[in-house]
Amino acid sequence: MILPRILTAIVLVLLVTFAISYGGIFFMALIAAIIMVCLYEYGLVLLLAQKPVNRLGLIVFGALMTVAALAGRLPDIVDLPSNISGFFIALTLAGLFLFEMFRKAPSFERVINTFFGVMLIPWCLAHLINIRMIEPYGEYFTYIIFFAIWANDTAAYAIGCWLGKHRLKEVVSPKKSWEGSIAGFVAGIGVTMLLWDMFYPNITWQQALALGACISVLAQVSDLAESLFKRHSGVKDTTGFLPGHGGFLDRFDACILTAPVIYYLVLFMI
């Protein structure tokens, strides 16, 4: 099982690194594809768990939320005012209730599950594109967020398997340990400081340290949030799309809560 996991990780690292370096439409298309697959997995998990969800609404309003998150940063592609995001969020909520009124058995739970999905996945992950579009250091900040998350995840997994004895939150994720969590936190900060020293993206070392700490904490909280969702739905992995890693939602879960917070934190710093 470890070989497929390593090979899949290598392919993902190379693909994402190339996309970050190339930027533009290629990076946007990659993140958009990841968002759509994650939405599909989210809807599939709820369907298999026999929980109500509007799978068509996930895709339609998920695309709308992606555009909403990018509003104001796409003047050359889509001419949208920067304050239109609130309108799109309100439109999404109203649209989901409208969809529900045409069903024979309307379900408030279906609206909640669907709205949560389009806010959690497209809205949050689209901020990775926003980070890449920050001029002139967006490329470097994007490298930092991805590589710090990967270092956090790898160190937490390795040290957790080797030394982990004290469970972090067993009712949510039985295998995660405090030892692994601390190792991941340190690794995330270490990689952030290393990349800051290489790229020096217009922030002080104190800011870089704080950035690394925030990424490490948010990545672990985001990972646990996805574990909570899977436990709530009674599944181990969202899908088997990525050998050794489960699904795309399993692999990119740490980015979900991290991306929007780090985007605004970076804007504040620079």
C-alpha positions in Angstrom: 0.0 0.0 0.0 2.9 2.3 0.7 4.3 2.2 -2.9 1.0 3.4 -4.6 0.8 6.1 -2.0 4.4 7.3 -2.8 3.9 7.2 -6.6 0.6 9.0 -6.4 2.2 11.7 -4.2 5.1 12.2 -6.6 2.7 12.6 -9.6 0.6 15.1 -7.6 3.6 17.1 -6.4 5.0 17.4 -9.9 1.6 18.3 -11.5 0.8 21.0 -8.9 4.4 22.4 -8.9 4.2 22.7 -12.7 0.8 24.3 -12.5 2.0 26.9 -9.9 5.0 27.7 -12.0 3.0 28.1 -15.2 0.2 30.0 -13.5 -2.6 31.6 -15.5 -5.3 29.5 -17.1 -3.5 26.2 -16.5 -3.4 26.7 -12.7 -7.0 28.0 -12.7 -8.1 25.0 -14.7 -6.4 22.5 -12.4 -7.9 24.0 -9.2 -11.3 24.2 -11.0 -11.0 20.5 -11.9 -10.1 19.6 -8.3 -13.1 21.6 -7.0 -15.5 19.8 -9.3 -14.1 16.3 -8.5 -14.2 17.1 -4.7 -17.8 18.3 -5.1 -18.7 15.0 -6.9 -17.1 13.1 -4.1 -18.9 15.1 -1.4 -22.2 14.4 -3.1 -21.4 10.7 -3.6 -20.5 10.3 0.1 -23.8 11.8 1.2 -25.7 9.7 -1.3 -24.0 6.5 -0.1 -24.7 7.5 3.5 -28.4 8.0 2.5 -28.3 11.6 3.4 -30.2 14.1 1.2 -28.2 16.3 -1.1 -28.9 18.1 -4.4 -26.1 16.8 -6.6 -27.0 19.0 -9.5 -27.2 22.0 -7.2 -23.7 21.1 -6.0 -22.3 21.5 -9.5 -24.3 24.5 -10.7 -23.9 26.6 -7.5 -20.5 25.2 -6.9 -19.4 26.8 -10.2 -21.1 30.0 -9.2 -19.3 30.1 -5.8 -16.0 29.5 -7.6 -16.6 32.6 -9.7 -17.8 34.5 -6.6 -14.6 33.8 -4.7 -12.6 35.1 -7.7 -14.7 38.2 -8.3 -12.4 41.3 -8.5 -9.3 39.3 -9.5 -10.4 38.4 -13.0 -10.8 41.8 -14.7 -9.3 40.6 -17.9 -11.4 37.5 -18.1 -14.7 38.2 -16.4 -15.6 41.9 -15.7 -17.3 41.6 -12.3 -17.3 44.1 -9.5 -15.3 43.1 -6.5 -18.3 43.3 -4.1 -20.5 40.9 -6.1 -19.6 37.9 -3.9 -22.3 38.6 -1.4 -24.9 38.7 -4.2 -23.8 35.3 -5.5 -23.9 33.7 -2.0 -27.5 35.1 -1.5 -28.4 33.9 -5.0 -27.1 30.4 -4.3 -29.1 30.1 -1.1 -32.3 31.3 -2.7 -31.7 29.1 -5.7 -31.3 26.0 -3.6 -34.6 26.7 -1.8 -36.2 27.3 -5.1 -35.0 24.0 -6.4 -36.4 22.3 -3.3 -39.9 23.8 -3.8 -40.2 21.8 -7.1 -39.7 18.5 -5.3 -42.5 16.3 -4.2 -41.0 16.1 -0.7 -39.0 19.2 0.1 -36.2 18.7 2.6 -34.5 21.4 4.7 -31.7 19.0 5.4 -31.0 18.7 1.6 -30.7 22.5 1.3 -28.3 22.6 4.3 -26.1 19.7 3.1 -25.9 21.2 -0.4 -25.3 24.8 0.7 -22.6 23.6 3.1 -20.9 21.7 0.3 -20.8 24.7 -2.1 -19.4 27.0 0.6 -16.9 24.5 2.0 -15.4 23.3 -1.2 -15.6 25.8 -4.2 -15.7 29.0 -2.1 -12.7 27.9 0.0 -10.5 26.1 -2.6 -11.0 28.9 -5.2 -8.9 31.1 -2.9 -5.9 29.1 -4.0 -6.3 30.8 -7.3 -6.6 34.2 -5.6 -3.3 33.5 -3.7 -1.5 32.7 -7.0 -2.8 35.9 -8.6 -1.3 38.2 -5.9 1.2 40.4 -7.6 4.2 40.1 -7.6 4.7 37.3 -5.1 1.6 35.1 -5.6 3.7 32.3 -7.1 5.9 32.1 -4.1 3.1 32.2 -1.6 1.3 29.4 -3.4 4.5 27.3 -3.2 4.7 28.0 0.5 1.1 27.0 1.2 1.2 23.7 -0.8 4.7 22.6 0.4 4.1 23.6 4.0 0.8 21.6 3.9 2.5 18.6 2.3 5.4 18.7 4.9 2.9 19.0 7.7 0.9 16.0 6.4 4.0 13.8 5.7 5.7 14.5 9.0 2.4 14.0 10.9 1.8 10.6 9.1 5.4 9.4 9.5 6.0 10.4 13.2 2.4 9.4 14.1 3.0 5.9 12.7 6.4 5.6 14.4 5.9 7.3 17.8 2.2 8.1 18.0 0.8 6.9 21.3 -1.5 9.7 22.5 -4.6 10.1 20.4 -5.4 13.6 19.1 -9.2 13.2 18.7 -10.0 9.5 18.6 -13.8 10.0 18.1 -13.0 12.0 14.9 -9.8 10.3 13.5 -8.6 7.3 15.5 -5.1 7.1 14.0 -4.1 10.8 14.5 -1.8 11.4 17.4 -0.4 14.4 19.4 3.1 13.3 18.5 2.2 13.3 14.8 0.4 16.7 15.1 3.4 18.3 16.8 5.8 16.9 14.2 3.5 18.2 11.4 3.3 21.6 13.0 7.1 21.9 13.3 7.6 20.6 9.7 5.1 23.1 8.3 6.9 26.0 10.0 10.3 24.7 8.9 9.3 24.4 5.2 7.7 27.9 5.3 10.9 29.4 6.7 13.0 27.6 4.2 10.9 28.8 1.3 10.7 32.3 2.7 14.5 32.4 2.8 14.7 31.2 -0.8 12.0 33.5 -2.2 11.9 36.4 0.3 8.3 37.4 -0.7 8.2 40.8 0.8 7.4 39.8 4.4 9.6 39.7 7.5 10.9 36.5 9.2 8.5 37.1 12.0 5.6 37.3 9.5 6.9 34.2 7.8 7.0 32.3 11.1 3.4 33.3 11.9 2.4 32.3 8.4 3.9 28.9 8.8 2.3 28.4 12.2 -1.1 29.4 10.8 -0.8 27.1 7.8 0.2 24.1 10.0 -2.7 24.7 12.5 -5.3 25.3 9.8 -4.2 22.4 7.7 -4.7 20.0 10.7 -8.0 21.5 11.6 -9.2 21.2 8.0 -8.0 17.6 7.9 -9.9 16.8 11.1 -13.0 18.6 9.7 -13.0 16.3 6.6 -12.5 13.3 8.9 -15.5 14.5 10.9 -17.6 14.6 7.7 -16.5 11.1 6.7 -17.2 9.7 10.2 -20.6 11.4 10.1 -21.3 9.7 6.8 -19.8 6.4 7.8 -17.1 6.1 5.2 -13.3 5.7 5.4 -12.3 7.3 2.1 -14.4 9.6 -0.2 -13.4 7.5 -3.3 -10.5 5.4 -4.6 -9.5 7.8 -7.4 -6.0 8.3 -6.0 -4.2 5.0 -5.1 -3.0 5.0 -1.5 -4.7 8.4 -0.8 -8.5 7.7 -1.3 -10.1 10.6 -3.2 -9.3 14.1 -4.2 -11.2 15.4 -1.2 -9.0 13.2 1.1 -5.9 14.5 -0.6 -6.8 18.2 -0.7 -8.8 18.5 2.5 -6.0 20.4 4.3 -6.3 23.2 1.8 -10.0 23.8 2.3 -10.0 25.9 5.5 -6.4 27.0 5.0 -6.7 28.7 1.6 -9.2 31.5 2.4 -7.6 32.4 5.8 -4.1 32.5 4.4 -5.2 34.5 1.4 -6.5 37.4 3.6 -3.6 37.0 6.0 -1.1 37.5 3.1 -3.0 40.5 1.9 -2.8 42.0 5.4 0.9 41.2 5.6 1.9 42.8 2.3 
